[in-house]
Amino acid sequence: MKPIKIFCLLIALTTTPITMFAQSELSEILKAYPDWKTNFDKKTINIGELMSGGPPKDGIPAIFKPKFETQDEASEWLDDKEPVIGVEINGEAKAYPLSILIWHEIANDEVGGVPVAVSFCPLCYSALVYDRRVNGVVPYFGVSGLLRNSDMVMYDNVTESFWQQFTGEAIVGDMVGEKLELIPTQIISFKQFKDAYPDGKVLSKDTGYDRSYGQNPYIGYDDIDQRPFLFKGDIDDRLPPNEKVIAIKQGDINKAYPYSITKVEHVINDNINGTPVVIFHGEGAVSALDDRTIADSKEVGSTGVFNPVVDGKTLTFKYEDGYFIDNETGSKWDITGKAVDGKYRGKNLKRIKHGDYFAFAWFVFRPDTEIYSK
């Protein structure tokens, strides 16, 4: 097992020691931050499940006024292979490079008229985009500095309730009972984003903060046998803890597709809870958590999950020369689910909500998960 080399983030942002706290100790820590407005009497969890991640509240600064630039401008510093979260809503597309989000973890923005929180928890490899509208208000979200099950705990600026990044649920505070709506997105390479959305904008490095964008402060963490950082739960031994999975929740059914299978198969035609799905896993993107320089990291590929029904017909797919080909018409589809050639040229598959996660993280929040096997 390789050691985790977290060389920048926790040292540069804080001198607070990283420690596991009992509930009483954590209560004292929370009291040490008198500016918290959180109602700790309302909660769905045991407060003792929370632990310090090192940096204090806002020690990892969320982005509140994001700036964007053209793809040509971004190409001067962003390598084609680097991973981005591609978000497309109501015809507007934006790319959020993980090389920026790894230092901020949340970007508050608006895409296609929808206020969104674009989040990335490096410890779980969970890149999730939520609609910020909740209970008649549109809060901004920040980084609390706390973790639960190794996953980032966010807070809103209206009630300072705590929100679990992995599930989008309020777990402590006046917002308890509320859940953010997940928006279907993908982690793809910058080049794939440019090809799919030629008019799409890219999050700028002009964030107002001085960070080593393009550098990875979690060197070697993307190792299949790595012990999860600051995780005190039991490890589900059905998969190595840091094996990535493509995971889907459809109603009461949770299903995970291990990268060890999807990277080889490239396409999986399946059915979950009565809904046909197709999983794409193509080449293109590198990991954000491998080499010190993200652009030099190992290839992990790009993924997407879609409903394969087009014009009332359920399509099945295969993978050829970097594209996904439907067996019914021979049309060629890209990683974003858009047909770029053939009978269905210009058609788009409907995106299905999913995520790419480290297996330990998905299992701890979705223990009843079924694992796909070939």
N, C-alpha and C positions, 0 to 999 in steps of 0.2 A: 504494500500500500504506500502510495506516495504521500509525503507530508503536504499539508495545505500551506501555501505561502501567501498569506494575506499581508502584503508588504506595505501598502499605502493607506488604504481607506481607514482602518481602525486606528492607525498611528497618527495620521495627518489630521483627522477630524476630532479626536478626543484623547484624553489621557485617562479616562475612566476604565478601570480594570474590567475585563469580561468575566463575569462570575455568575454562577447559578444561584438564584435566591429562593429561600423558603418564603411562604406567603407573608409572614410577619416582617421579614426583612424587606420584601418588596413593598409592603405598605409604607415602611419608613422611607424607602427610596422615592415613592410617589409623593409623599409629603414634602420631600426635599425640593420639589418643583412647585412652588406656591402658585405659579401662573396657570396650572392646569384647572380648567373649569369642568372637568369631567364629573358626572354624577356616578360615583363608584358604588352607589347603592343599587343601581340597576345593572344587571349582568346576566349572561347566559353561561358563563364559565366560572371556574374557580380562579380567583385572581392569582393564586400561586402558580398557575400555568404560565403566566407571563414572566419573562426574564429580560434582563438588559442585554441588548446586542452590542453594547459598547458606547457608541455615540449617544448623546442625550437627545431630547426632543429637538427636532430640526437640525441635529448635528449632521445628518445627511439631508441637504436642502432640496426639497421638492422644487420643481419649476412651475412658476405661476404666470409668467408672461413669456411664453415661448416665442422665439423668432424663427422664421423659416427662410430658406434660400432655394435657388433653382438647383436642378440636378447637376448642371455643369459646375456651379459653384461648389457643391458638395463633393464633386468628383476630385477636387483638388486635395482633399484630406481623407475622404472615405473610400476605402478599397472596394472593388466590385464584389469581392467575396464576403465582405463583412455583413453580419446579420442585422436586419432591421425589423421592427414591428410594422407591418403594412396595414394601414387602416383606410378603408374606403366606405364612406357613408354618403348616400344621396348624391353620388356622382363626384364627390370630392375625395381625393386620395392624398394621404400624408405618410411619410416614412419617419420612424423614430429609431435612430441607430442605438443598438445596445451599448455601443462604445460611449454614448452619452448617458443613457439611462442607468448604466451600471454605477454611476457616480451620484445619481439623483433619485432613482427608484420610482419617482412619480413625476409625470408631466400633466398639469391641468391645461386643458385646451378645448377647442370647439372644432368639430369636423362635420361638414355638411349640415350645419345648423344644430348639431347635437353636442351639448357640453359633455366632455369625456375626461376620465382620469386614466391615463396610460401608465400602467405600473409594471415594474420588473423587480422581482425578488431574486437576486443572484443565488441565494442559499438554497432555493427550491427550483431554480430555473423557470419560474412561473412568470410568463409575460401575459398579463391580462388587462383588457381594456373595458372600463365600465362607463355606463351612462351616469353622470353625476347628479341627475335629477332624483330627488328623494323627498317624499312627503311634502310636496309643494314648495321646496326650496332647492337651490342649486349651490351646494357648498363646494369649497375647494378642499383638497386633501393634502395632508402633510405626512411626514415620516415621524412616528412617535419615538423611535429609538428602542422600542420593545419588540420582542419576538414571542411567538407561540408556535410550538412544533417546528421551530427553525424558520418560520414564515414571518414576513414583515407584518407588523400591526400598523395600520394607517390611522389617522384621526381626521375628523372634519373640523372646519374652522367655525361652524355655527354652534355646535354643542360640545365640541371636543370629545365626542364619543369615539371609542376605539372600534376599528373595523378590521376584520381578518382579510388580508389581501387575497388569499387563496380562494375564499368562498364568496367574498363581497358582502358578508353579513356583519352587522353591528353586534359586537359581543360585550361591550361595556358602555354605559352612558344612556342618555335620554333617547338615543336613536335605536336602542335595542328593539328588535322585532322588525326592523327594516332590512332590506336586502337590495343591493345595487344590481341593475340589469347588466348581464355580461353581453358584450358586443363581439360577434365572431370576427376574429382577425387571424393573422398568420405571422410566423417568423420566416422570412425569406431573405435571400441575398439582396444587396443593394442593386446589383445588375438586374435581377429578376423583377425588382420593383420598378426600375427604369423602363424595362421592356413592357411591363404590363400597364404602367401608368405614366406615359411620357410627359404628361402635364402635372404630375404629382410633385408636391413640395417636400423638402427635407428639413427636419429639425436642425437648427443652426447650433454651432459650438458657442455662439455668442449668448451665453446664458447669464452673464453677470458674475460668474464664479470662475476661479482659476483652478482647473482640474486637468489631470493628465488624460484627456480624451484620446481614445485609441489604445490606451494601456489598460491591462487587466489587473486589478488589485487582488484577484483570487486565483493566483497562478496554480495550475494543476488540479483545481477543484473538480473539473469535468473529467473525473476518473471513475470508472464503473464501480470500483471497490472502495472508494473513498468513504470514510465515516462521516456522516452529515455533521456539519458544524453547529455547535450549540443546540443539539437535538438530544433531549433526555427521554424520549419515548422508546418503545420497543421497535426493533427493526423487523419488518415483514420479510421473511427469508425466501419468499417465492421468487424474488428477483434481487440482484445486487442493488444496494441502496441507491447508488447514483447512476444506475442505468436509466436512460431517458425513455419515457413512454409517451405515446400519443394517446391522450385519454379523453373519453367522451362520457357525458352524463345525459341519458335520454330517459326522462321520467324517473322511474325507480331503478333503472338499470345503469350501472357504472361499468365501463369496459376500458381496458388498457391494452395498447398494442406496443410491445417492446421494440425499441429501435433495432435490437439485434435481429429482429425479423423484418421490420419494415424497410430497413436500409438495403436488405438483400432482395426482398420481393418487389419493392418500389410501389406496387399497387395491391391493395386488398379490397376486394368487393365483398361486402358483408351486409348484414341486416341486424339492427338493434331495436328491440322492443317494437317490432313491426315496421320500422322505418329503414328503407334501403340506404346504405351509406357506402361511400368509396373513400379510401384513405390513399392519398398521394404522398410519396416520399422520394424526392428527386435530389440529384446533386446540386451544388451551388453555393451553399453557405458554410462558413466555418463556425466553430464554437466561440462564444464570448468569454469562456472561463477556462481556457487551456493555456496557451502561451502567454508570456508577459505582454507581447504585442499581439493584439487581436487579429490583425491581418495575417499573422504568421501561424495562426492556430490550426488545429486539425480540422479536416472536413467532416461535418456532421450532417449536412444536407438541409433541405427545406421541406416543409410538410404542409399539407392542407387536408381538410375533411369536408366532403360535399354530399349533398343529396344528388344522386345520379339520374334523377327523373327529368327528362327533357321532352316537351310536347307530349306528355302522357306516356312516354316510353322509358322503361328503366334500362339504362345503358350499363354495360360492363366494360372494363378498361384493361389495357396492358401498357407496358412501358417500353418505348423504343427511342433510342438516340436523344434522350433528354426530354422527350415529350410523352404525354399520356394519350393513347390512341383508343377510341371506343371501337369495340368489335362489331357494332351494328352498322356503322356508316364509314368507319375509317377516318373520321374527323380527328384532327390533332388539337390537343388541349394543353395549356401551360399550367404551371404550378398554382396559379391563382384561380383555376377553374374556368378560364376563358378559352373558347375554341378559336384558334388562330388560323386554321385551314380546314377545308372540307365542307361537307353539307351544312354543318352547324356553325360555320365561321361567324363570329360575332355574338354567339350565344354565351351565356354565363351559367355555370352550375350554381345552385343555391348553397351558400356557405353554411356549415353546421358548426355550432359552438363547440370548441374543443380547446385543449391546451397541450403544450409540450412541457413535461415536468420530470424531475428526478422521481424515480419510483417510490422512494421512501415517503416523499411529501404527498403524493397522490394516495398512497395506501393509508397514511395516518388520518387523512380527512375523509377518505372513501374506503373504509376497510372491507366492505362487501364487494369489492371490485372483482369482476371476471377478467382473467388474463387471456388474451387471444393466443392461440397456439396453432401452428401450421398443421 
